[in-house]
């Protein structure tokens, strides 16, 4: 749900999460990504949603 609502996003060399104030450093191959929202279904649809039997 945090991905859908935009609370998780990529910015510079970090993945920003609500529970981690300073964010998580990305590996060198992913660093330098412009600010990216992960709210598009492309990013979160692979995760099983709570209550979904599949």
Gaussian input, Z-matrix of N, CA and C with variables (Angstrom, degrees):
# hf/3-21g

backbone

0 1
 N
 C     1     B1
 C     2     B2     1     A1
 N     3     B3     2     A2     1     D1
 C     4     B4     3     A3     2     D2
 C     5     B5     4     A4     3     D3
 N     6     B6     5     A5     4     D4
 C     7     B7     6     A6     5     D5
 C     8     B8     7     A7     6     D6
 N     9     B9     8     A8     7     D7
 C    10    B10     9     A9     8     D8
 C    11    B11    10    A10     9     D9
 N    12    B12    11    A11    10    D10
 C    13    B13    12    A12    11    D11
 C    14    B14    13    A13    12    D12
 N    15    B15    14    A14    13    D13
 C    16    B16    15    A15    14    D14
 C    17    B17    16    A16    15    D15
 N    18    B18    17    A17    16    D16
 C    19    B19    18    A18    17    D17
 C    20    B20    19    A19    18    D18
 N    21    B21    20    A20    19    D19
 C    22    B22    21    A21    20    D20
 C    23    B23    22    A22    21    D21
 N    24    B24    23    A23    22    D22
 C    25    B25    24    A24    23    D23
 C    26    B26    25    A25    24    D24
 N    27    B27    26    A26    25    D25
 C    28    B28    27    A27    26    D26
 C    29    B29    28    A28    27    D27
 N    30    B30    29    A29    28    D28
 C    31    B31    30    A30    29    D29
 C    32    B32    31    A31    30    D30
 N    33    B33    32    A32    31    D31
 C    34    B34    33    A33    32    D32
 C    35    B35    34    A34    33    D33
 N    36    B36    35    A35    34    D34
 C    37    B37    36    A36    35    D35
 C    38    B38    37    A37    36    D36
 N    39    B39    38    A38    37    D37
 C    40    B40    39    A39    38    D38
 C    41    B41    40    A40    39    D39
 N    42    B42    41    A41    40    D40
 C    43    B43    42    A42    41    D41
 C    44    B44    43    A43    42    D42
 N    45    B45    44    A44    43    D43
 C    46    B46    45    A45    44    D44
 C    47    B47    46    A46    45    D45
 N    48    B48    47    A47    46    D46
 C    49    B49    48    A48    47    D47
 C    50    B50    49    A49    48    D48
 N    51    B51    50    A50    49    D49
 C    52    B52    51    A51    50    D50
 C    53    B53    52    A52    51    D51
 N    54    B54    53    A53    52    D52
 C    55    B55    54    A54    53    D53
 C    56    B56    55    A55    54    D54
 N    57    B57    56    A56    55    D55
 C    58    B58    57    A57    56    D56
 C    59    B59    58    A58    57    D57
 N    60    B60    59    A59    58    D58
 C    61    B61    60    A60    59    D59
 C    62    B62    61    A61    60    D60
 N    63    B63    62    A62    61    D61
 C    64    B64    63    A63    62    D62
 C    65    B65    64    A64    63    D63
 N    66    B66    65    A65    64    D64
 C    67    B67    66    A66    65    D65
 C    68    B68    67    A67    66    D66
 N    69    B69    68    A68    67    D67
 C    70    B70    69    A69    68    D68
 C    71    B71    70    A70    69    D69
 N    72    B72    71    A71    70    D70
 C    73    B73    72    A72    71    D71
 C    74    B74    73    A73    72    D72
 N    75    B75    74    A74    73    D73
 C    76    B76    75    A75    74    D74
 C    77    B77    76    A76    75    D75
 N    78    B78    77    A77    76    D76
 C    79    B79    78    A78    77    D77
 C    80    B80    79    A79    78    D78
 N    81    B81    80    A80    79    D79
 C    82    B82    81    A81    80    D80
 C    83    B83    82    A82    81    D81
 N    84    B84    83    A83    82    D82
 C    85    B85    84    A84    83    D83
 C    86    B86    85    A85    84    D84
 N    87    B87    86    A86    85    D85
 C    88    B88    87    A87    86    D86
 C    89    B89    88    A88    87    D87
 N    90    B90    89    A89    88    D88
 C    91    B91    90    A90    89    D89
 C    92    B92    91    A91    90    D90
 N    93    B93    92    A92    91    D91
 C    94    B94    93    A93    92    D92
 C    95    B95    94    A94    93    D93
 N    96    B96    95    A95    94    D94
 C    97    B97    96    A96    95    D95
 C    98    B98    97    A97    96    D96
 N    99    B99    98    A98    97    D97
 C   100   B100    99    A99    98    D98
 C   101   B101   100   A100    99    D99
 N   102   B102   101   A101   100   D100
 C   103   B103   102   A102   101   D101
 C   104   B104   103   A103   102   D102
 N   105   B105   104   A104   103   D103
 C   106   B106   105   A105   104   D104
 C   107   B107   106   A106   105   D105
 N   108   B108   107   A107   106   D106
 C   109   B109   108   A108   107   D107
 C   110   B110   109   A109   108   D108
 N   111   B111   110   A110   109   D109
 C   112   B112   111   A111   110   D110
 C   113   B113   112   A112   111   D111
 N   114   B114   113   A113   112   D112
 C   115   B115   114   A114   113   D113
 C   116   B116   115   A115   114   D114
 N   117   B117   116   A116   115   D115
 C   118   B118   117   A117   116   D116
 C   119   B119   118   A118   117   D117
 N   120   B120   119   A119   118   D118
 C   121   B121   120   A120   119   D119
 C   122   B122   121   A121   120   D120
 N   123   B123   122   A122   121   D121
 C   124   B124   123   A123   122   D122
 C   125   B125   124   A124   123   D123
 N   126   B126   125   A125   124   D124
 C   127   B127   126   A126   125   D125
 C   128   B128   127   A127   126   D126
 N   129   B129   128   A128   127   D127
 C   130   B130   129   A129   128   D128
 C   131   B131   130   A130   129   D129
 N   132   B132   131   A131   130   D130
 C   133   B133   132   A132   131   D131
 C   134   B134   133   A133   132   D132
 N   135   B135   134   A134   133   D133
 C   136   B136   135   A135   134   D134
 C   137   B137   136   A136   135   D135
 N   138   B138   137   A137   136   D136
 C   139   B139   138   A138   137   D137
 C   140   B140   139   A139   138   D138
 N   141   B141   140   A140   139   D139
 C   142   B142   141   A141   140   D140
 C   143   B143   142   A142   141   D141
 N   144   B144   143   A143   142   D142
 C   145   B145   144   A144   143   D143
 C   146   B146   145   A145   144   D144
 N   147   B147   146   A146   145   D145
 C   148   B148   147   A147   146   D146
 C   149   B149   148   A148   147   D147
 N   150   B150   149   A149   148   D148
 C   151   B151   150   A150   149   D149
 C   152   B152   151   A151   150   D150
 N   153   B153   152   A152   151   D151
 C   154   B154   153   A153   152   D152
 C   155   B155   154   A154   153   D153
 N   156   B156   155   A155   154   D154
 C   157   B157   156   A156   155   D155
 C   158   B158   157   A157   156   D156
 N   159   B159   158   A158   157   D157
 C   160   B160   159   A159   158   D158
 C   161   B161   160   A160   159   D159

   B1=1.4372
   B2=1.5295
   B3=1.3303
   B4=1.4663
   B5=1.5222
   B6=1.3251
   B7=1.4642
   B8=1.5230
   B9=1.3211
   B10=1.4641
   B11=1.5286
   B12=1.3150
   B13=1.4580
   B14=1.5258
   B15=1.3391
   B16=1.4617
   B17=1.5140
   B18=1.3298
   B19=1.4624
   B20=1.5198
   B21=1.3366
   B22=1.4608
   B23=1.5158
   B24=1.3334
   B25=1.4537
   B26=1.5231
   B27=1.3246
   B28=1.4601
   B29=1.5147
   B30=1.3229
   B31=1.4544
   B32=1.5260
   B33=1.3214
   B34=1.4597
   B35=1.5101
   B36=1.3225
   B37=1.4655
   B38=1.5227
   B39=1.3387
   B40=1.4648
   B41=1.5231
   B42=1.3257
   B43=1.4569
   B44=1.5205
   B45=1.3207
   B46=1.4617
   B47=1.5188
   B48=1.3412
   B49=1.4630
   B50=1.5238
   B51=1.3207
   B52=1.4650
   B53=1.5324
   B54=1.3186
   B55=1.4628
   B56=1.5276
   B57=1.3366
   B58=1.4661
   B59=1.5212
   B60=1.3232
   B61=1.4691
   B62=1.5279
   B63=1.3265
   B64=1.4722
   B65=1.5174
   B66=1.3216
   B67=1.4637
   B68=1.5147
   B69=1.3109
   B70=1.4644
   B71=1.5195
   B72=1.3351
   B73=1.4555
   B74=1.5241
   B75=1.3195
   B76=1.4560
   B77=1.5264
   B78=1.3372
   B79=1.4640
   B80=1.5358
   B81=1.3208
   B82=1.4701
   B83=1.5285
   B84=1.3238
   B85=1.4632
   B86=1.5249
   B87=1.3312
   B88=1.4643
   B89=1.5254
   B90=1.3204
   B91=1.4627
   B92=1.5206
   B93=1.2899
   B94=1.4575
   B95=1.5104
   B96=1.3282
   B97=1.4530
   B98=1.5267
   B99=1.2909
   B100=1.4633
   B101=1.5164
   B102=1.3068
   B103=1.4633
   B104=1.5293
   B105=1.3227
   B106=1.4551
   B107=1.5211
   B108=1.3063
   B109=1.4579
   B110=1.5238
   B111=1.3153
   B112=1.4582
   B113=1.5259
   B114=1.3313
   B115=1.4569
   B116=1.5311
   B117=1.3037
   B118=1.4692
   B119=1.5366
   B120=1.3408
   B121=1.4710
   B122=1.5332
   B123=1.3030
   B124=1.4617
   B125=1.5307
   B126=1.3281
   B127=1.4576
   B128=1.5252
   B129=1.3345
   B130=1.4631
   B131=1.5196
   B132=1.3216
   B133=1.4643
   B134=1.5319
   B135=1.2984
   B136=1.4587
   B137=1.5234
   B138=1.3053
   B139=1.4568
   B140=1.5217
   B141=1.3115
   B142=1.4613
   B143=1.5263
   B144=1.3022
   B145=1.4476
   B146=1.5306
   B147=1.3066
   B148=1.4608
   B149=1.5276
   B150=1.3091
   B151=1.4467
   B152=1.5246
   B153=1.3170
   B154=1.4599
   B155=1.5249
   B156=1.3346
   B157=1.4624
   B158=1.5329
   B159=1.3010
   B160=1.4641
   B161=1.4792
   A1=110.83
   A2=116.36
   A3=119.61
   A4=110.98
   A5=117.06
   A6=119.93
   A7=110.31
   A8=117.49
   A9=121.83
   A10=110.77
   A11=116.20
   A12=120.01
   A13=113.29
   A14=117.79
   A15=121.00
   A16=114.70
   A17=117.58
   A18=119.60
   A19=112.54
   A20=118.04
   A21=122.74
   A22=106.77
   A23=116.34
   A24=119.78
   A25=111.04
   A26=115.53
   A27=122.63
   A28=108.51
   A29=115.34
   A30=119.60
   A31=108.37
   A32=115.77
   A33=120.66
   A34=111.73
   A35=116.90
   A36=121.25
   A37=112.84
   A38=117.76
   A39=121.13
   A40=113.39
   A41=113.50
   A42=122.55
   A43=105.75
   A44=117.32
   A45=121.70
   A46=110.02
   A47=114.89
   A48=123.91
   A49=109.17
   A50=118.52
   A51=120.66
   A52=113.22
   A53=118.26
   A54=121.65
   A55=113.70
   A56=117.75
   A57=120.99
   A58=107.88
   A59=116.80
   A60=121.69
   A61=113.28
   A62=117.14
   A63=119.93
   A64=113.20
   A65=117.84
   A66=121.35
   A67=111.71
   A68=115.80
   A69=122.52
   A70=107.97
   A71=116.61
   A72=120.59
   A73=110.32
   A74=116.23
   A75=122.56
   A76=109.97
   A77=118.01
   A78=120.19
   A79=109.30
   A80=117.28
   A81=120.95
   A82=114.66
   A83=118.66
   A84=120.64
   A85=112.71
   A86=118.06
   A87=121.46
   A88=113.08
   A89=117.92
   A90=120.51
   A91=110.61
   A92=116.05
   A93=121.28
   A94=113.95
   A95=117.62
   A96=120.93
   A97=108.15
   A98=115.87
   A99=119.79
   A100=109.13
   A101=116.59
   A102=120.36
   A103=108.77
   A104=116.08
   A105=121.60
   A106=110.47
   A107=115.81
   A108=121.52
   A109=108.21
   A110=116.73
   A111=121.56
   A112=111.13
   A113=117.65
   A114=121.05
   A115=113.23
   A116=118.68
   A117=121.33
   A118=109.25
   A119=118.53
   A120=121.67
   A121=113.81
   A122=118.95
   A123=121.90
   A124=110.90
   A125=117.11
   A126=121.41
   A127=113.29
   A128=118.27
   A129=119.13
   A130=114.73
   A131=119.46
   A132=120.31
   A133=113.55
   A134=118.63
   A135=120.50
   A136=112.35
   A137=117.18
   A138=121.07
   A139=110.38
   A140=116.98
   A141=121.02
   A142=108.09
   A143=115.31
   A144=120.58
   A145=109.15
   A146=116.98
   A147=121.63
   A148=109.41
   A149=116.63
   A150=122.23
   A151=113.51
   A152=117.64
   A153=121.48
   A154=107.93
   A155=119.56
   A156=120.91
   A157=113.39
   A158=118.61
   A159=120.96
   A160=109.55
   D1=-31.86
   D2=179.34
   D3=-66.48
   D4=-34.17
   D5=177.38
   D6=-67.95
   D7=-42.90
   D8=-178.51
   D9=-63.54
   D10=-40.97
   D11=-176.99
   D12=-82.06
   D13=-4.20
   D14=176.45
   D15=86.97
   D16=10.15
   D17=179.44
   D18=-77.90
   D19=-14.56
   D20=174.26
   D21=-111.20
   D22=126.05
   D23=-179.58
   D24=-152.62
   D25=161.25
   D26=176.15
   D27=-97.80
   D28=137.43
   D29=176.52
   D30=-151.90
   D31=117.56
   D32=179.59
   D33=63.01
   D34=-116.86
   D35=-177.57
   D36=-106.93
   D37=19.11
   D38=-176.00
   D39=-136.10
   D40=151.45
   D41=169.71
   D42=-100.30
   D43=118.54
   D44=-177.07
   D45=-95.31
   D46=126.42
   D47=-178.76
   D48=-125.09
   D49=151.27
   D50=178.47
   D51=-61.30
   D52=-35.34
   D53=-174.42
   D54=-85.33
   D55=-10.92
   D56=-177.18
   D57=-120.95
   D58=104.44
   D59=-172.72
   D60=-58.38
   D61=-44.23
   D62=-176.27
   D63=-88.09
   D64=-6.25
   D65=-179.29
   D66=82.47
   D67=176.33
   D68=-179.92
   D69=-115.22
   D70=128.52
   D71=179.66
   D72=-66.42
   D73=137.84
   D74=177.78
   D75=-85.74
   D76=155.71
   D77=175.20
   D78=-66.19
   D79=158.64
   D80=-176.19
   D81=-53.49
   D82=-33.30
   D83=-178.43
   D84=-69.25
   D85=-20.33
   D86=-178.84
   D87=-105.15
   D88=-4.92
   D89=-178.65
   D90=-69.81
   D91=152.14
   D92=178.87
   D93=88.31
   D94=4.04
   D95=177.12
   D96=-68.61
   D97=135.45
   D98=176.33
   D99=-64.52
   D100=165.01
   D101=-179.99
   D102=-55.28
   D103=122.17
   D104=-175.69
   D105=-129.78
   D106=129.20
   D107=174.75
   D108=-85.07
   D109=141.43
   D110=179.22
   D111=-106.04
   D112=24.59
   D113=-176.44
   D114=-82.33
   D115=-11.67
   D116=179.25
   D117=-71.10
   D118=141.88
   D119=-179.53
   D120=-56.06
   D121=-23.44
   D122=177.26
   D123=-53.99
   D124=-37.33
   D125=-175.77
   D126=-86.53
   D127=-37.47
   D128=-172.45
   D129=-104.79
   D130=-9.91
   D131=-173.29
   D132=-68.43
   D133=-18.88
   D134=179.41
   D135=-74.16
   D136=-19.79
   D137=179.32
   D138=-81.21
   D139=139.91
   D140=177.96
   D141=-76.25
   D142=127.50
   D143=179.27
   D144=-82.64
   D145=146.89
   D146=179.57
   D147=-60.43
   D148=130.10
   D149=179.91
   D150=93.04
   D151=-8.19
   D152=179.19
   D153=-89.31
   D154=121.46
   D155=-177.15
   D156=-72.95
   D157=-9.98
   D158=-178.52
   D159=-98.99

